[in-house]
Amino acid sequence: MHPVLILIPVVGAVFGPRLWAQALMRRYDQDDSDLPEAAELARALLDGRGLEQVRVEITDLGAHYDPVARAVRVPRERFHRQSLTAAATVAHEVGHAAQDAEGYWPFRLHLGLARVARVSGELGTALLLAVPVTALAGQGPLPSMVVGSSAAAMLGTSLAAQIAALPSELNASFGRALPMLAAGTVPQQRLSQARWLLLACSTTYLSASLNPMLLLWSWFGIPIRAPLAGLGAAPETAVGTRVARRKVEHQAEVAGGAERVQPCRQSSGAYTPEDAQEAVAARTGSGRNLSLNLERNLGRDRERDRGRPRWVIGVQHYARPLVRAWLRYHDRVVG
């Protein structure tokens, strides 16, 4: 299977829900005089549930509920806005405040895992990048396997935190925010639009949960072998690497000719290295063609690399062997 056929649905699953949610929120973020301002609505919903101690604040970040400060934070551009998007957003965050006040256990579980995931996610990513280096520097597979397993465990904690957020997000949207809006805040004819907006508020965490999953899958799953199987090995760009490869090909050509000549000359005992050169010359037209082709190709490669910055060629020259060594190690151990 071509890698693109794997990449397209994976990228769509990661970025699709987020793009769809943003487009939906922009669509319904139109002024509507029948709706209250976002800040007023948040305050009224909190007071109606006995949450007078929870504050309503302006933020330059996205809408969220801060369980430490006990505050519902509304983006500056929507704080005084009268729109269906603003109403659905603040109702969703008030739903989280109600979960916190009631001790809703999926919400508490998500908070506990999120605190650990903030640190483990960064460490896991750093360890994952160190796996190829460990595989080359170590004397055996054990060091890289330990580093890779540690990275997978740390990234798994981040993945678990995102997955644990889904039940609380769905409950905040449909178990709490939707009844609040249906109680007279939003007209009945617009409740179906509010449902879509509340679903969009929940799917942002769904796409976020796929990010660490994609990172783990790309390193330890099947797609790591897809580029090699579908496209072949990546072409070298460093001239030195190409020189070494073509010299090996040249020696293989000579050796191949020698192997074909040797059986018919062994009986007479007159086999010499010149016989191998004659065999190659008979097959290629001239014994000097291989050397001429080698020099011609090297000249073309130098011309192609002349316009590239030297640091680009250097990075490609040293990074690609590390990646290929890790791919070979992964296929040998996992495959």
N, C-alpha and C positions, 0 to 999 in steps of 0.2 A: 504494500500500500504506500502511495506517495505521501511524504510527510505533510504536504499542504492539506491533504484530506483529513489528517488528524488535527492540524493546527487550527483550521477554520472553525470547527464546532467548539473546540476548547476555548479559543479567544472569544467566540460569541457567548459562551456560557459565563465567562468571567466578566466581560465588559457589557454584554447585552442588557442584563437587568438594571445596571446602573444608568446606562444611557436612556433606557426606556423610562425609568423613574424620573430622570431629569427632564425629559421631554414632556412627560405628563404633568409635572409640577409647573413647568412654564406655561403649558396650555391653559391650566385653570387658575393661574395667578393673575386674574383680571379683577379690577375693582368692582365690588358688588355692595351697594348701599344697604342691602337687606341683611348683611352679615356684620357682626361686631368686629372691632379691631382685635388683632391677635393678642395684644397684651391684656386688654379688658376681658377677652374670652378666657384666657389662661387663669387670670385672677378669679373670675367667677366660678370656673370649674373647680379650682382648688378649694375655694371657700365652701362650695357646695358639698364637698366631701370631707370637711373638717381638717383641711390641710393649710390652715392659716399661717403656719410657721414656714411653709415653703415659699421662697421668694420667686419673683418673676424678674429676670435680668436681661439686658441687651448683651449680645455677643457678636464678635466679628467672625466666629466660626459657624458651623452648621448648628441647627436646632438640636438640643440634647438636654438630658436631665443629669445634674451633678449630684450623686448621692452623698458625697462628702460635705459639700456646701449646702445641701438641701435646697437646690435652686433649679427652676425651669428656665433655660436660656433660649432666647428667641433671636434669630439673626436680625441685624440692624435694619436691613431692607424690608423686613416683614413685621417689625415690631408694632407699627401703627397701620398696618395694611389691612384692608377689608377685602379678603378674597377667600375662595374655597380652599386653596392651597395653604394659606396661612392658618385657617381654622382647623383643617385636618392635621397640620403639623403640630400645633400647640396641644390639640386634644390627644395626640399620640404621646407626647412627652408628659402630659398630665397623667396619662395611663401608667407610665413608668413611675411617677411619683406615688401613685396609689399602690402599685406593686411593692415599692420600698416600704411604705407605711404598714402594709399588711404582712410583710415578711414573706412575700411570694417566693417559694424556694427556687424555681428556675432563674428568677432575677438575681437572687443571692448567689447561686452557683455560677452564673455568668460573671458577676463582679469578682468573685474569688479567683476564677481562672484568668480573668483579664489582667489582674494585678501580676500574676506570675508570667503571663504571656508577653507582657511589655518587655521584660528582660530576656526571657528564653527565646523569643522570636529573633531578636538581634543577635544573640549568641549563636543560635542555630544556623542563621544565614552565614555568619562568619566561619563556623566550623564546616559548613557545606562547601564553601569555597576552598577550604584547606584540604579537602579530601584528596584531590589529584596530587597535590604536593606531597602529602603524607604517603600516598601510594608509591611515588617515585623515590622518596627519601628513605622509606622504611626498608628493612631487610626481609620483610614478608608481608603477607596480606593482613596480618592481625592489626597493626597500627591503624591502617586506613579503615578497616572494618569497625574498630572502636570509635574512631572519629566520626565516621558516617552514621553509626548507630546513635551516637550522642546527638548529632545534628538532627537526625530524624525524630528522636524523642523530644527535643526542644521545639522543633517546628510542629510536632504533633500536639504539644500543649497549646500553641497558638491556634491550631486548627480546632481543637476541642473547645477553646473559648469562643470561637466564632460560631460553631455549631450549637453550643449551649445557649447562645443568644437568640436563636430562632424561636423556641417556644415562648419566651418572654416578649419578643417582638410581635408575634402573631396575637398573643393575648392582649398586649397593649393596644393593638390596632382594632381587632374585631371583638374582643371580650370587654373592652373598657371604652376606647375612644368612640367607636361607632354608636353604642347606646347613648353616650353623652351628646353626640351631634344629632341623633334622632329624637332627642327629648325636647326639641324645639329650637335648637341653634341653627340648623340647616333645614331649608324647606324640603318637603318630602320628594319633590320632583328632582332634587339634586343629590339625594342620598346614594344613588347608584354611582354617580361621579365621585362622591366621597369615599365609597368602598374601593374604587380603583386607586385613589390617592393614598388611602391607608395601606393598601397592598404594596404600593410603591415605597412607602416608608419602611416596610418590613423587608423588601427584597434587597435593599442596600446592604444589609448584613449577609444575605444569601450570596451575593457576588463577592463580598469580602471574605467569606468562608472558603471560597474556591481558590483564592490566591495562594495560601500555604499548601493546599492540596495539589495545585498545579506545580508548585516548586518541588514538592516531594515526588510527584509522579514523573516529572521530567528527568530527575536524577536517578531514581530507583525503579522506575517502571519500564514498560515496553517502548515508549517513544524514544528513549535514548538511543535505541538501535535503528530507528527508522531512517535517519539521515544516511547511515552507512549502507542500509539495505536498499534504499530508494534512489539515492543520488550518487552513491559511491563516495570514496574518501574526498575530503575537501582538497582543492588544488593548492599546491605550495606556491607561495609568493616570494620567499627568500631565494635569491639566486644560489646561495651556497647549498641549500637543500636540494635544489633541482640538479645542480652539478653532480652531487653525490648519487642521486637516484639514476641519472642517465649514464653515469659511469658503470653502475651496477648493471643497467640494461645492456650496455655495450659488452661487458664481460660475459653476460648471459648469452648474448648472440654468438660470441666466439666459442663459449663452452658448448652451446647447442650444436654448432657446426662440428666441433670436435667429436661430440658423441655420435653424430650421424656418420662421420668418416671412419671412426675407430673400428666398428665391427667388420668393415670390408677390408681393412688393412692389417688386422691383427694376425691373420693367417700367414702373411708374408713377413711380419715383424718389421716392416719398413715405415711404420706410422711415426710422423714427426709433427711438431706444432705447425709447420708450414702447410701440412695437409688440412688442418683445421681452418687456416686462413683461406685456403682454396675453396673449401666447402662453403664458407660464408660468402666468398666472392661469387661463387656460382649461384647462390640464392639471392643476393642483393644486387648483382650486376657488377660490382667492383668492391674489392676489399677496403677501399678508402671511403666508400660511401657512408659507413657508420660514423667515422670520425668527422667527415664533412657535415653530416646532418647534426651531429652533436654540437659542433661549433656554431652552425647556423641557428639552431634553436636557442643556444645560450645567448647569442647576440640579440635575438628577438626578445628574450626575457629581460635582458639588461635595458633594452630600449623601452619596454613596457614599465619597468620599475623606475625609470629615470624621473618621471613626473611625480612620483609618490614621495612624501616626506620620509626621511630615514627612520624616524621614530615609529612610523606606522609599520614599515618593513620589519624593524626590530621586534616590535610587539608581536606581530604575526609569526615571526620566526621562532620566538621563544614560547609563546602561549600555545600554539597549536600542537607542538609535541606533548605538552602537559595534558591537554584535553584528550589527545589520541591515546596516550598511555592509560588515562583513566578509562576510556571507552574499551580498550582491550582488556584491562583488568576487570571491568564490570562484566563483559561478555564471558570471561573465563570463570569468574566466581559465581555470578548470578545466573548467567545463561547456561 
